[in-house]
Amino acid sequence: MGFTIGGIRDLRSGSRRRGRASGSATTVAEYTGLWGWDVTPGAHAVRTGQRAVCSCGAADCPSPGAHPLPLAPAVPAGATLDEAAAAWSRVPGAAVLLPVGRSFDVLEVAEAAGRHALARLERMGLPLGPVALTPHGRAQFFVAPGAAAELPRLLYRMGWDDARLDLHGLGPGDHITAPPSDFAGLGPVRWLRAPALDTAYRPPEARLLLGTLAYVCHRSGTG
């Protein structure tokens, strides 16, 4: 399941010892201990005018500040605050990345469409997982693993396969920047819908959200 009642108590009492661990380490421990997610240390970027310089040192980095650090091991689900602090002390300044395709996949849409769709889904009373909002205007809906691979088939079955939709699936091999880390030097990622114990480790099936997401993307002109 990725967490225990005892683990929650340990993490919450550990948060009162924040002086012994960085804020990033506390965030990592929350993600691993409460939500049952693996966490990967990521590169960070500094904006210089219109250009982002990546901490990886590659002048031609294709994803400045938005990719895993080479050779830096992931912090596994279930890691404690002390374990997260020890891991993060070896990668100072690293961004907090979440590997996609293990505990969840992601359906990504434009921010405006995501906000509209989230409001509709909440009114409909459908089960929802976390939703992240990036500083470059993307909303990322956490759904059950396997969604990215199934997306073309699901859109076909729902009659949206011929539509030009700004709706993309992220799956195994992808990473997303987790709140409150900076994304590509543009600013912090935020939660549009924060994780909760009843959905973080078991996000909804993509088919429950996809019809509404596709419809809103089409109507909002992001299709």
Buried (B, 14 or more C-beta within 10 A) or exposed (E): EBBEEEBBEBBEEBEEEEEEBBEBBBBBBBBBBBBBBBBBBBBBBEBEEEEBBBBBEEEEBEBBBBBBBEEBEBBEBBBBBBBBBBBBEEBEEBBBBBBBBBBBBBBBBBBBBBBBBBEBBEEEEEEBBBBBBBBEEBBBBBBBBBBBEBBEEBBEEBEBEEBEBBBBBBBEEBBBBBBBBBBBBBEEBEEBBEBEBEBBBBBBBBBBBBBBBBBBBBEBEBB
